[in-house]
Amino acid sequence: MSSLALSSPVEQQIVLHQFTPRHSVQARAMLGWSREDFARESGVDAVTIQRFEGQHEVNDETRLTLAFRLEAEGLVFFPGFAPGWGMSVRGGVAVSTAPAAKGIISRFLDSTAVSIDPKTPQPNGV
């Protein structure tokens, strides 16, 4: 999501909780962006980005602007983890920016497929 106008208050609160100063530094490194590059791309002053990345307070709108700009490049953010590549929408077509890894849910379902197969005998005659 790259527009504050398109995001709901709930989405904004989620982003504010998930996007940290460390994420900003890591995401810039992943993109090969300097602070000045990020400032140009986001429309946020480089000094403000430096303040945010230095663990100083910035207003919520600025923080959302930074997060949404990085998300527009295909990055996703989760508390306690480095940024990762998600989906990027460019030219109206969703394009994966990295190979899709099998998620934990998919791995779990694959590992239990045999135990829920109706052809497999179940305990107690079920």
C-alpha positions, 0 to 999 in steps of 0.5 A: 500500500503506497497511499495514506488515503487508501489505508484504513486506521487499522492498517495504519496501526499495524504498520506503525507497530511493525515498521521500526527504525532498524527496518528502515536501515535494513530496507535501504540496504536491501534496495541499495538506497542512501538516505538521500535516495530514500528522501527523494523516493519518499518525499521525506527530508533526509534529516527526518529519516536520519532522526527516525533511524537514530531511534528518535520520535517522528510523527505517525504520518512520516513513519507511515509514508516511509513504510508505505514507500518501502512496501511499494518496492515489494518489502514487507515488515514483521516485528523482530524480523529483518524486512523480506520480499513480498509482492510488488505491483508494477504496471498493474500486474503483480510480480513476485520479486523473489522466489516464494518460500513454502510457508509454515502453514503449507509445510504443516499441511503437507506433513499431516496430509497422510494422517487426514487422508480418508483412505488411511485407517484411523484409530477407533474405526473412524 
